């Protein structure tokens, strides 16, 4: 009985987190599509093909935002690779109900080829690369030549790569990936993220070679118009 309840609860949790997949006509899903549009139009000179999603601190909804953005981009027809680059507390494999025995760390340490580590989902055009086993040196792996090589390979296979990364103020991982991606999106939680933390996050990200594309305001109380999320360009 308990096992059945646990499985049912995991399914419900997955449906709540992947609202763009399971309830594409909802107001929240529409807001994710609005964010998608804003990202696409954030650069007129070049096509955005690599995005990093992060936050100032933990528990602000970055992983849920990342997963739903990956879904709405895939629904648009782009081949999307969602990479769990949070090599400290990975969650993408839970959201998509995948094993995490192999993944990004396995690729970066030459244990498996990229495409053999990638998982196809039942969402057309959406592919997942879990984190893989948690390494003792996440920052060093993300900043390695192997990571640059991975990016080159992945961009040959997919239209868009989206990275779920650790919070900026916790570790340096997101800053490292900011140098590799064309743009970064920061998720903040209404009533939780402190202004000083957000300003510090912006300062650290803009110090990299990447671009801060904008901010997603999460957990905002619903107004009469049904606005759940706000996307602001930098």
C-alpha positions as CSV (number, residue, x, y, z in Angstrom):
1,X,0.0,0.0,0.0
2,X,2.7,2.5,1.0
3,X,4.7,1.8,-2.2
4,X,1.6,2.4,-4.3
5,X,1.0,5.7,-2.5
6,X,4.6,6.8,-3.0
7,X,4.4,6.1,-6.7
8,X,1.2,8.0,-7.0
9,X,2.6,10.9,-5.1
10,X,5.7,11.0,-7.3
11,X,3.5,11.0,-10.4
12,X,1.4,13.9,-9.0
13,X,4.6,15.8,-8.1
14,X,5.9,15.3,-11.6
15,X,2.7,16.6,-13.1
16,X,2.8,19.7,-10.9
17,X,6.4,20.4,-11.9
18,X,5.9,19.8,-15.6
19,X,2.7,21.8,-16.0
20,X,3.7,22.9,-19.5
21,X,3.6,19.2,-20.5
22,X,0.6,18.0,-18.6
23,X,-1.6,21.2,-18.7
24,X,-0.4,23.1,-21.7
25,X,-3.5,25.4,-21.8
26,X,-3.1,26.6,-18.2
27,X,-2.2,30.3,-17.5
28,X,1.1,29.2,-16.0
29,X,2.0,27.3,-19.2
30,X,1.2,30.4,-21.2
31,X,3.6,32.4,-19.1
32,X,6.4,29.9,-19.9
33,X,5.7,30.4,-23.5
34,X,5.9,34.2,-23.0
35,X,9.3,33.7,-21.4
36,X,10.3,31.5,-24.4
37,X,9.3,34.3,-26.8
38,X,11.2,36.9,-24.8
39,X,14.3,34.7,-24.9
40,X,14.0,34.2,-28.6
41,X,13.7,38.0,-29.2
42,X,16.5,38.9,-26.7
43,X,19.1,38.7,-29.5
44,X,18.5,40.0,-33.0
45,X,22.0,39.3,-34.3
46,X,22.4,35.7,-33.4
47,X,20.2,32.7,-32.6
48,X,20.3,31.7,-28.9
49,X,21.3,28.1,-28.8
50,X,22.7,27.7,-25.2
51,X,21.0,28.9,-22.1
52,X,21.8,28.6,-18.4
53,X,19.1,28.8,-15.8
54,X,20.1,29.6,-12.2
55,X,19.0,31.5,-9.1
56,X,20.6,33.4,-6.2
57,X,19.9,30.8,-3.6
58,X,18.3,27.4,-3.2
59,X,14.5,26.7,-3.3
60,X,13.6,29.5,-5.6
61,X,12.1,27.3,-8.4
62,X,15.0,27.3,-10.9
63,X,14.8,23.6,-11.7
64,X,11.0,23.6,-12.2
65,X,11.4,26.7,-14.5
66,X,14.3,25.0,-16.4
67,X,12.2,21.9,-17.0
68,X,9.2,23.8,-18.2
69,X,11.2,26.0,-20.5
70,X,12.7,22.9,-22.0
71,X,9.2,21.6,-22.6
72,X,7.9,24.7,-24.3
73,X,10.9,25.1,-26.5
74,X,10.5,21.4,-27.6
75,X,6.8,22.0,-28.2
76,X,7.8,24.8,-30.6
77,X,9.7,22.2,-32.7
78,X,13.2,22.7,-31.6
79,X,15.3,19.7,-30.6
80,X,16.2,20.5,-27.0
81,X,18.7,18.9,-24.7
82,X,18.1,19.6,-21.0
83,X,21.3,19.1,-19.1
84,X,21.4,18.7,-15.3
85,X,24.6,20.6,-14.6
86,X,23.8,20.8,-10.8
87,X,26.5,18.3,-10.0
88,X,25.9,18.8,-6.2
89,X,22.1,18.4,-5.8
90,X,20.7,17.1,-9.1
91,X,17.0,16.8,-9.5
92,X,16.2,16.6,-13.2
93,X,16.2,12.8,-13.2
94,X,13.5,12.9,-10.5
95,X,11.4,15.3,-12.5
96,X,11.5,13.2,-15.6
97,X,11.6,9.8,-13.8
98,X,14.9,8.7,-15.1
99,X,17.9,6.7,-13.8
100,X,20.9,8.7,-12.9
101,X,23.5,6.0,-13.1
102,X,25.1,7.7,-16.1
103,X,25.0,11.3,-17.3
104,X,27.0,14.5,-17.7
105,X,29.8,13.4,-15.3
106,X,30.1,10.1,-17.2
107,X,30.5,12.0,-20.5
108,X,33.1,14.5,-19.0
109,X,35.2,11.6,-17.6
110,X,35.1,9.8,-21.0
111,X,33.1,6.8,-19.6
112,X,30.4,7.1,-22.3
113,X,29.6,9.0,-25.5
114,X,27.3,11.9,-25.3
115,X,24.4,10.4,-27.4
116,X,24.6,7.1,-25.5
117,X,24.1,9.0,-22.2
118,X,21.1,11.1,-23.5
119,X,17.6,10.0,-22.7
120,X,14.7,10.5,-25.1
121,X,11.4,11.6,-23.4
122,X,7.8,11.1,-24.5
123,X,7.7,14.8,-25.2
124,X,8.6,15.1,-28.9
125,X,12.0,16.8,-29.5
126,X,12.9,16.8,-25.8
127,X,16.0,15.0,-24.6
128,X,17.5,14.8,-21.1
129,X,21.1,14.4,-19.9
130,X,21.0,13.7,-16.2
131,X,23.9,14.8,-14.0
132,X,25.3,11.3,-13.6
133,X,27.2,10.3,-10.4
134,X,28.0,13.2,-8.1
135,X,31.8,14.0,-8.5
136,X,34.2,15.2,-5.8
137,X,35.2,18.2,-8.1
138,X,32.1,19.7,-9.8
139,X,33.7,23.1,-10.5
140,X,36.8,21.5,-12.1
141,X,34.7,19.3,-14.3
142,X,32.5,22.1,-15.5
143,X,35.5,24.3,-16.3
144,X,37.4,21.5,-18.1
145,X,38.3,21.1,-21.8
146,X,36.0,18.1,-21.7
147,X,33.1,20.4,-21.0
148,X,34.0,22.6,-23.9
149,X,34.2,19.6,-26.1
150,X,30.8,18.4,-24.8
151,X,29.3,21.7,-25.8
152,X,30.7,21.5,-29.3
153,X,29.3,17.9,-29.7
154,X,25.9,18.8,-28.3
155,X,25.4,21.8,-30.5
156,X,26.0,19.6,-33.5
157,X,23.1,17.4,-32.4
158,X,20.6,19.7,-30.9
159,X,19.0,23.1,-31.7
160,X,19.1,24.3,-28.1
161,X,20.9,23.3,-24.9
162,X,19.4,24.3,-21.6
163,X,21.4,23.9,-18.4
164,X,20.0,23.6,-14.9
165,X,22.8,24.9,-12.6
166,X,23.4,25.4,-8.9
167,X,22.6,28.7,-7.2
168,X,25.1,31.5,-8.0
169,X,25.8,32.5,-4.4
170,X,26.4,29.0,-3.2
171,X,29.2,27.9,-5.5
172,X,31.1,29.0,-8.6
173,X,29.6,26.5,-11.0
174,X,27.0,28.8,-12.6
175,X,29.7,31.5,-13.2
176,X,31.8,28.9,-15.0
177,X,28.9,27.8,-17.2
178,X,28.0,31.4,-17.8
179,X,31.3,31.6,-19.8
180,X,30.1,28.8,-22.1
181,X,26.5,29.7,-22.6
182,X,25.1,32.5,-24.8
183,X,22.8,33.7,-22.1
184,X,21.7,33.2,-18.5
185,X,18.2,33.4,-16.9
186,X,17.9,34.0,-13.2
187,X,14.9,32.7,-11.3
188,X,13.8,34.7,-8.2
189,X,11.1,33.8,-5.7
190,X,8.6,36.5,-4.8
191,X,8.9,37.4,-1.1
192,X,12.0,35.2,-0.6
193,X,14.9,36.4,-2.7
194,X,16.5,39.4,-1.0
195,X,17.4,42.4,-3.1
196,X,21.1,42.3,-2.1
197,X,21.3,38.7,-3.1
198,X,19.8,39.4,-6.5
199,X,22.2,42.3,-7.1
200,X,25.2,40.2,-6.1
201,X,24.0,37.4,-8.4
202,X,23.7,39.9,-11.3
203,X,27.2,41.3,-10.5
204,X,28.8,37.8,-10.6
205,X,27.0,36.7,-13.8
206,X,27.7,39.9,-15.7
207,X,31.4,39.5,-14.8
208,X,31.5,36.4,-17.0
209,X,31.6,36.4,-20.8
210,X,27.9,35.3,-21.0
211,X,24.9,37.6,-21.2
212,X,22.2,38.0,-18.5
213,X,19.0,37.6,-20.6
214,X,16.6,38.4,-17.9
215,X,14.8,37.5,-14.6
216,X,11.9,35.2,-14.0
217,X,9.8,36.2,-10.9
218,X,8.4,33.0,-9.4
219,X,5.7,32.3,-6.8
220,X,4.0,35.6,-7.3
221,X,0.5,35.8,-6.0
222,X,-2.0,35.4,-8.8
223,X,-3.7,38.7,-9.8
224,X,-7.1,39.0,-11.5
225,X,-5.5,38.7,-14.9
226,X,-3.9,35.3,-14.0
227,X,-0.3,36.4,-14.2
228,X,1.9,33.9,-12.4
229,X,5.3,34.8,-13.8
230,X,7.1,37.9,-14.9
231,X,10.0,38.0,-17.2
232,X,12.1,41.1,-17.2
233,X,15.0,41.8,-19.6
234,X,18.2,43.2,-18.2
